[in-house]
Amino acid sequence: MKQQQAYKVGVYCRLSRDDETNSESVSISTQKAMITKYAQENGWEIIDYYVDDGVSGVTFQRPDFIRMIEDIDRKRINMVITKDLSRLGRDYILTGHYVEVYFPSKDCRYIAINDGIDTIHDNNDIAPFKAIINEFYAKDASKKIRSAIKTKAQLGYFMGSYAPYGYMKDPNDCHKLLVDEEAAAVVRRIYRMFLQGAGIVNIARTLTYEGVDTPMQHLMKKNPEMFKSPKWQGQKLWAHCVVNKILKNIMYLGHMVNGRQTTRSFKCQEIIRNAPSDWIVVENTHEPIVSQEDFDEVQRLAEFKRKPTKEGTPHIFSGLLRCDECGKGFSLTNNHSKQKYFRCRTYHFAGKNFCSNHNIRYDILVNAIHEDIKYHAELAKFNKDAILSKLLSEDNTGRQGRINGCRNEISKISSREIEIESVFKNLYEDKVKGTINDSRFIFLTQQYDEELETLINRKKELQDLLAKEEIGEKDTTRFMALIEKYVDMQELTSEVAHELIDRIYIGKREGSGSGKEATQEVKIVYKFVGEIAA
């Protein structure tokens, strides 16, 4: 690579929890000062500083690193300087990719000052070995941390970020649990109601109607400083899965359970759920909330109540129906005349305060879907040009709206990623200053890590969808070949519905009665082509 006459420098600094945070030699301020002085001595212009504070070098999904890469792609900078190679990253494969492939391909010079690495020269043979050593450091640190955590778990220490509902951490020892009497009373009531014959759904419904705080609401009230984001606000429902989890949690017997989940490796933070046989259980570590007799009886009753549906199989539209107001699914129920109805689960479960009454008769919906499929099957078989023209026209009309929607959501996610980056920096500063303790710091960073991971995954989905929309990808031919098979369909089956349909949205019944004046919108979203307008 030929030496460039004018360099526009991006200064990259990184500090993670794996580093010696009390050491001035690796602090962000020290890195900035060293690199700034080095650039000035060489007469290079510093364009921007990129700082990832409190982010591991094993991952390259770092907010400011990503921003720096975007600036390289836009030719805003053509040189990157770090204190040493480990600041760039501790994954030797990806670090090597950036040093040996990415930076040269972008005509971007990279310098690691303390390691003597400079991509303008050909004598960087030491770089791969430095990268491997840096990864060994991260791997060794990870092993030591995992070993320490496992040892504490085997000793019966509580290792979670926050206590299970019904308990609280001992203010004098965060690894011990004390009974939270307010929440414990609710736990005992849940067990008592179940033993008296109430079902899980009825228990959840009762607690919701009475306005009993959910476990999340209870945690928010106990720790308001942790939940300042608006996303935590709003009405909350007791979900039956939460009640079910409480009824199965052996920690209420006074036994400590750790190791329910782990990550694939120090380089891959994907969460893996461990089998119960792999959990670390230490008995009699804290005060029980329920007795062994009650717990055993609840497990016996729960097993006894697992019955198949009357039909023996899920209903024909299982997993396809959605309420167009709340977005939740539908359940199949009978009215007093034994007529089958699909009803919005939110309304059926929680009432009018959470959704309006969306319901539709089983036979009416089956007939409507059956007729719609047959109508489009006939078009696909006997009038291909008409339906093809219709689908392509709808595709062109709606594509720009979908493109704009994807771009807007991506923009919002990027803004939120920047906000989280700022939060991480503030949290790390608070931890260094001693404003928050280690357990609070770990809890909050885990919460934001999870949110950031969700945002990154969603952004990737949107970018993939945007790429498809921008090239106009829509498999109308595949849909037509699929649906025309059912031109002579006599009966709608579950297999046909799930082969052709992605979602069915049920609107609210409009009108003054059950006669002809009453109307109800049913929107069918077909696979490959989406909704087909009338």
C-alpha positions in Angstrom: 0.0 0.0 0.0 1.4 3.4 -1.0 1.9 6.0 1.7 -0.8 8.6 1.7 0.1 12.3 1.9 -2.6 13.3 4.4 -3.9 11.1 7.1 -7.3 11.6 8.8 -6.9 9.7 12.1 -9.5 7.9 14.1 -8.4 7.3 17.7 -9.8 4.0 19.1 -9.8 3.3 22.8 -11.4 0.4 24.7 -11.6 -0.7 28.3 -13.5 -3.8 29.6 -14.3 -5.5 32.9 -11.5 -8.0 32.0 -8.9 -5.3 32.3 -7.3 -4.0 35.4 -9.6 -1.2 36.0 -7.5 0.4 38.8 -4.5 0.5 36.6 -3.9 4.0 35.1 -1.8 2.4 32.3 -5.0 1.1 30.6 -7.4 3.8 31.4 -9.3 5.6 28.7 -7.7 8.9 29.5 -4.2 7.4 29.3 -5.0 5.8 26.0 -6.3 9.0 24.6 -3.3 11.0 25.8 -0.8 8.6 24.4 -2.4 8.3 21.0 -3.0 12.1 20.7 0.6 12.8 21.5 1.7 10.2 18.9 -0.5 11.6 16.2 0.6 15.2 16.9 4.3 14.3 16.8 3.7 12.8 13.3 1.7 15.8 12.1 -1.5 13.8 11.6 -5.0 15.3 11.9 -7.3 13.6 14.5 -10.8 13.5 13.1 -12.6 11.7 15.9 -12.3 9.7 19.1 -14.0 6.3 19.3 -14.4 5.0 22.9 -15.9 1.7 24.0 -15.7 1.8 27.8 -16.8 -1.3 29.7 -17.1 -3.5 26.6 -15.3 -6.9 26.2 -12.7 -7.2 23.4 -14.0 -10.6 22.5 -17.0 -9.2 20.8 -16.8 -6.7 17.9 -20.4 -5.6 18.3 -19.3 -2.5 20.1 -21.1 0.8 19.5 -18.2 3.0 18.8 -16.2 0.3 17.0 -19.2 0.0 14.6 -19.3 3.8 14.2 -15.6 3.8 13.4 -16.1 1.1 10.7 -18.9 3.1 9.2 -16.7 6.2 9.1 -13.9 4.2 7.3 -16.5 3.0 4.8 -17.5 6.6 4.2 -13.8 7.7 3.8 -14.2 10.0 6.8 -11.0 8.5 8.3 -8.1 6.6 6.6 -6.0 5.8 9.7 -6.8 4.0 13.0 -4.5 4.1 16.0 -4.8 2.1 19.2 -2.5 1.9 22.2 -1.9 -1.8 21.5 -3.5 -4.7 19.5 -5.5 -5.9 22.5 -7.5 -2.6 22.5 -8.6 -3.4 18.9 -9.8 -6.9 20.0 -9.1 -10.2 21.8 -10.6 -12.5 19.2 -7.5 -13.5 17.2 -9.5 -14.5 14.1 -11.5 -11.3 13.7 -8.6 -9.1 14.9 -6.4 -10.7 12.2 -9.2 -10.1 9.6 -9.3 -6.4 10.4 -5.5 -6.0 10.5 -4.6 -8.1 7.4 -7.7 -7.9 5.2 -10.2 -5.1 6.1 -7.9 -2.2 6.8 -5.7 -2.7 3.7 -8.8 -3.3 1.5 -10.1 0.1 2.6 -6.7 1.9 2.2 -6.9 2.5 5.9 -3.6 2.5 7.8 -3.6 0.8 11.2 -1.1 1.4 14.0 -0.8 -0.4 17.4 1.8 1.8 19.1 3.1 -0.4 21.9 3.2 -3.5 19.7 5.0 -1.8 16.9 2.4 -2.8 14.3 1.9 -0.6 11.3 0.1 -1.9 8.2 2.0 0.4 5.9 5.0 -1.8 6.5 5.4 -5.5 5.6 7.2 -6.5 8.8 4.0 -7.2 10.9 4.6 -10.9 11.3 4.3 -10.6 15.0 0.7 -9.4 14.8 -1.0 -12.8 14.5 1.0 -14.1 17.6 0.1 -11.0 19.6 -3.6 -11.5 18.6 -3.4 -15.2 19.8 -1.8 -14.1 23.1 -4.5 -11.5 23.6 -7.2 -14.1 23.0 -5.5 -16.5 25.4 -5.7 -13.8 28.0 -9.4 -13.4 27.6 -9.9 -17.1 27.5 -7.9 -17.6 30.7 -9.8 -14.8 32.4 -13.1 -16.4 31.4 -12.0 -19.8 32.7 -11.1 -18.3 36.1 -14.4 -16.4 36.3 -16.4 -19.5 35.4 -14.5 -21.6 37.9 -15.0 -19.1 40.7 -18.7 -18.9 39.9 -19.1 -22.7 39.9 -17.3 -22.9 43.2 -19.5 -20.4 44.9 -22.6 -22.1 43.4 -21.5 -25.4 44.8 -21.1 -23.8 48.2 -24.8 -22.6 48.1 -24.1 -19.0 47.3 -26.9 -17.1 45.5 -25.3 -16.0 42.1 -28.2 -14.3 40.4 -28.5 -10.7 39.4 -31.7 -10.3 41.5 -33.5 -12.5 44.0 -36.4 -14.8 42.9 -39.9 -13.4 43.6 -40.6 -14.0 47.3 -37.0 -13.3 48.4 -34.6 -10.4 48.6 -30.8 -10.3 48.9 -29.4 -9.9 52.3 -28.2 -6.3 52.6 -25.1 -7.5 54.4 -24.3 -10.4 52.0 -25.6 -10.4 48.4 -25.0 -14.1 48.1 -27.6 -14.9 50.8 -31.4 -14.7 50.5 -33.9 -13.4 53.0 -37.7 -13.8 52.8 -39.5 -10.8 51.3 -42.7 -11.1 53.3 -44.9 -9.0 51.0 -44.0 -11.2 47.9 -43.8 -14.4 50.0 -47.5 -13.9 51.0 -48.5 -13.9 47.3 -46.4 -17.0 46.7 -48.1 -18.9 49.6 -51.5 -17.7 48.3 -50.7 -19.1 44.8 -49.9 -22.5 46.3 -53.0 -22.4 48.5 -55.3 -21.5 45.6 -53.9 -24.3 43.4 -54.3 -26.8 46.2 -57.9 -25.7 46.6 -58.6 -26.5 43.0 -58.0 -23.3 41.1 -56.3 -23.6 37.7 -53.2 -21.7 36.7 -55.1 -19.4 34.3 -57.7 -18.7 37.0 -55.1 -17.8 39.5 -53.4 -15.4 37.1 -56.7 -13.9 36.2 -57.6 -13.4 39.9 -54.3 -11.7 40.7 -54.7 -9.4 37.7 -58.2 -8.4 38.6 -57.3 -7.7 42.2 -54.4 -5.5 41.0 -51.7 -7.6 42.8 -48.3 -6.4 41.6 -46.6 -8.8 39.2 -43.1 -10.0 40.1 -41.7 -7.4 37.7 -43.8 -4.6 39.1 -42.7 -5.6 42.6 -39.1 -5.5 41.6 -39.6 -2.1 40.0 -41.1 -0.7 43.2 -38.3 -2.1 45.3 -35.6 -0.8 42.9 -37.0 2.3 41.1 -33.6 3.5 40.1 -33.1 0.4 37.9 -36.2 0.9 35.8 -36.3 4.5 34.7 -36.8 3.7 31.0 -40.4 4.3 29.7 -40.4 0.7 28.3 -41.0 -0.6 31.8 -44.1 1.5 32.3 -47.8 0.6 31.7 -50.2 -2.0 32.8 -48.9 -5.5 33.6 -50.8 -8.8 33.5 -50.1 -11.9 35.6 -49.3 -14.4 32.9 -50.1 -18.0 33.5 -46.6 -19.0 32.7 -45.3 -16.9 35.6 -47.7 -18.6 38.0 -46.6 -22.0 36.6 -43.0 -21.1 37.1 -43.7 -20.1 40.7 -45.4 -23.4 41.3 -42.4 -25.4 40.0 -39.6 -23.4 41.7 -37.8 -25.6 44.2 -36.1 -22.5 45.7 -39.3 -21.9 47.7 -38.3 -25.1 49.6 -35.2 -23.3 50.9 -32.8 -25.0 48.3 -30.4 -22.9 46.3 -30.4 -23.5 42.5 -27.7 -22.2 40.2 -26.5 -23.2 36.8 -29.9 -23.1 35.0 -28.2 -21.5 32.0 -24.8 -20.8 30.6 -23.2 -19.4 27.5 -21.6 -21.3 24.6 -18.1 -20.0 25.2 -16.3 -16.8 26.2 -16.5 -15.8 22.5 -20.1 -16.6 22.0 -22.5 -15.2 24.5 -25.6 -17.1 23.2 -27.6 -18.3 26.2 -28.0 -22.1 26.6 -30.6 -23.6 28.9 -29.1 -26.4 30.9 -31.1 -29.6 31.6 -32.4 -29.8 35.2 -30.0 -32.7 35.8 -27.1 -30.3 35.2 -28.4 -27.7 37.7 -26.3 -27.1 40.8 -28.7 -27.6 43.8 -27.7 -27.1 47.4 -30.3 -27.9 50.0 -31.4 -25.9 53.1 -29.5 -22.7 52.3 -32.3 -20.2 53.2 -35.7 -20.0 54.8 -38.4 -21.9 52.9 -41.6 -20.2 51.9 -43.7 -23.4 51.2 -43.6 -26.8 52.9 -42.3 -29.9 51.2 -45.7 -31.5 51.6 -47.5 -28.7 49.8 -44.8 -28.5 47.0 -45.1 -32.3 46.4 -48.9 -32.2 46.3 -48.8 -29.3 43.8 -46.5 -31.2 41.5 -48.8 -34.3 41.7 -51.9 -32.2 40.9 -50.2 -30.4 38.1 -49.3 -33.7 36.5 -52.8 -34.9 36.9 -54.4 -31.8 35.3 -52.5 -32.2 32.1 -55.3 -33.5 29.9 -55.6 -33.5 26.1 -58.2 -31.2 24.4 -61.6 -32.7 23.7 -60.7 -32.9 20.0 -57.4 -34.5 20.9 -55.5 -32.1 18.6 -55.0 -28.3 18.3 -57.7 -26.3 16.4 -57.5 -25.8 12.6 -56.0 -22.3 12.9 -53.7 -23.0 15.8 -50.9 -20.3 15.9 -52.3 -18.3 12.9 -54.9 -16.1 14.5 -54.1 -12.6 15.9 -56.2 -9.8 17.3 -55.8 -6.7 15.2 -55.9 -4.5 18.3 -53.6 -6.1 20.9 -51.8 -8.6 18.6 -52.3 -11.6 20.9 -53.6 -15.0 19.8 -57.1 -16.5 20.0 -58.6 -19.4 21.9 -61.4 -21.7 20.9 -64.4 -21.6 23.4 -68.1 -22.6 23.5 -71.0 -20.3 24.4 -74.1 -21.4 26.2 -75.6 -22.8 23.0 -72.5 -24.9 22.6 -71.6 -22.9 19.5 -67.8 -22.7 19.0 -66.2 -19.2 19.0 -62.7 -17.9 18.6 -62.0 -15.2 21.2 -59.2 -12.8 21.8 -57.1 -14.2 24.7 -56.3 -10.9 26.2 -60.0 -9.9 26.4 -61.1 -13.4 27.5 -58.3 -13.5 30.1 -58.2 -9.9 31.4 -61.3 -8.1 30.2 -62.2 -4.7 28.6 -59.4 -2.8 30.4 -56.8 -4.5 28.3 -58.6 -5.1 24.9 -62.0 -5.0 23.3 -64.2 -8.0 22.6 -62.9 -9.6 19.4 -64.7 -12.8 18.7 -65.9 -14.7 15.6 -67.9 -17.9 15.2 -65.8 -21.0 14.3 -67.9 -22.0 11.3 -68.1 -18.5 9.9 -64.3 -18.1 10.0 -63.7 -21.5 8.5 -66.1 -20.8 5.6 -64.6 -17.4 5.0 -61.0 -18.7 4.8 -62.2 -21.7 2.7 -63.9 -19.4 0.1 -61.0 -17.0 0.0 -58.5 -19.8 -0.8 -60.8 -21.3 -3.4 -61.4 -17.9 -5.1 -57.6 -17.2 -5.4 -56.9 -20.8 -6.4 -59.4 -20.4 -9.3 -57.7 -17.2 -10.4 -54.3 -18.8 -10.2 -55.4 -21.8 -12.3 -57.7 -20.1 -14.9 -56.6 -16.5 -15.0 -52.9 -16.4 -14.2 -52.3 -13.0 -15.9 -55.0 -11.3 -13.9 -53.8 -12.5 -10.5 -50.1 -12.0 -11.4 -50.8 -8.4 -12.5 -52.7 -7.8 -9.3 -50.0 -9.2 -7.1 -47.2 -7.3 -8.8 -49.2 -4.1 -8.7 -49.8 -4.5 -5.0 -46.2 -5.3 -4.5 -45.0 -2.2 -6.2 -47.5 -0.1 -4.3 -46.6 -1.3 -0.9 -42.9 -1.9 -1.3 -41.9 1.7 -0.8 -43.9 1.9 2.4 -42.2 -1.2 3.7 -38.8 0.1 2.7 -39.5 3.4 4.6 -40.8 1.4 7.6 -37.6 -0.7 7.7 -35.4 2.4 7.4 -37.3 4.3 10.1 -37.0 1.3 12.6 -33.3 0.9 11.8 -32.8 4.6 12.5 -34.6 4.2 15.9 -32.6 1.2 16.8 -29.3 3.0 16.0 -30.4 5.9 18.2 -31.2 3.5 21.0 -27.8 1.8 20.6 -26.1 5.2 21.1 -28.3 5.8 24.2 -27.2 2.4 25.6 -23.6 3.2 24.9 -23.9 6.4 27.0 -25.6 4.4 29.8 -22.7 1.9 29.8 -20.2 4.7 30.1 -22.1 6.2 33.0 -22.5 2.9 34.7 -18.9 2.1 34.4 -17.9 5.5 35.8 -20.3 5.0 38.7 -18.8 1.6 39.4 -15.2 3.0 39.4 -16.3 5.8 41.7 -18.0 3.4 44.0 -21.5 5.0 43.5 -23.0 1.6 42.8 -21.9 -1.8 44.1 -20.7 -4.7 42.0 -24.0 -6.7 42.1 -26.0 -3.6 41.0 -23.5 -2.9 38.2 -23.6 -6.6 37.0 -27.5 -6.6 37.1 -27.8 -3.3 35.1 -25.1 -4.2 32.5 -26.7 -7.6 32.0 -30.1 -5.9 31.4 -28.7 -3.5 28.9 -26.5 -6.2 27.3 -29.7 -8.3 26.7 -31.5 -5.3 25.2 -28.5 -4.5 23.0 -28.4 -8.1 21.8 -32.1 -7.9 20.9 -31.6 -4.6 19.1 -28.7 -6.0 17.1 -30.6 -9.1 16.1 -33.6 -7.0 15.1 -31.5 -4.6 13.2 -30.0 -7.6 11.2 -33.5 -8.9 10.5 -34.5 -5.4 9.2 -31.4 -5.0 7.1 -32.0 -8.4 5.5 -35.7 -7.5 4.9 -34.7 -4.1 3.5 -32.3 -5.8 1.1 -35.0 -8.1 -0.2 -37.5 -5.3 -0.5 -35.1 -3.1 -2.4 -34.5 -5.7 -5.1 -38.3 -6.4 -5.2 -38.0 -10.0 -4.1 -41.5 -11.5 -3.9 -42.2 -15.1 -4.9 -45.6 -14.7 -6.6 -44.9 -17.6 -9.0 -44.3 -19.9 -6.0 -47.6 -18.8 -4.4 -49.6 -19.3 -7.5 -48.3 -22.8 -8.1 -49.0 -23.6 -4.4 -52.5 -22.3 -4.2 -53.9 -23.5 -7.5 -53.7 -27.1 -6.2 -56.7 -26.3 -4.0 -59.1 -25.2 -6.7 -61.3 -28.2 -6.1 -60.8 -28.3 -2.3 -63.9 -29.6 -0.6 -62.9 -29.1 3.0 -60.4 -26.7 4.7 -57.9 -28.6 6.8 -55.2 -27.5 9.3 -52.5 -28.7 6.9 -53.8 -26.5 4.0 -54.3 -23.5 6.3 -50.7 -23.7 7.6 -49.2 -24.3 4.2 -50.8 -21.2 2.6 -51.3 -18.7 5.4 -48.8 -16.8 7.6 -51.3 -14.8 9.8 -55.0 -14.1 10.1 -56.0 -10.9 11.8 -59.4 -10.7 13.3 -61.1 -7.2 13.6 -63.7 -6.1 16.1 -67.3 -6.8 15.2 -69.0 -3.6 14.1 -72.8 -3.0 13.8 -75.8 -3.0 16.0 -76.7 -6.7 16.0 -76.0 -10.1 14.8 -77.9 -9.6 11.5 -76.8 -8.2 8.2 -75.9 -4.8 9.6 -73.0 -6.4 11.6 -69.6 -6.5 9.9 -66.2 -7.8 10.8 -62.9 -7.5 9.1 -60.8 -10.6 8.6 -57.4 -9.9 7.1 -55.5 -12.9 5.6 -51.8 -12.6 5.2 -50.7 -15.3 2.7 -47.2 -16.7 2.6 -44.9 -15.3 -0.1 -47.3 -12.5 -1.1 -48.8 -11.1 2.0 -52.3 -9.6 2.1 -54.2 -9.7 -1.2 -56.6 -6.8 -1.6 -60.2 -7.5 -2.8 
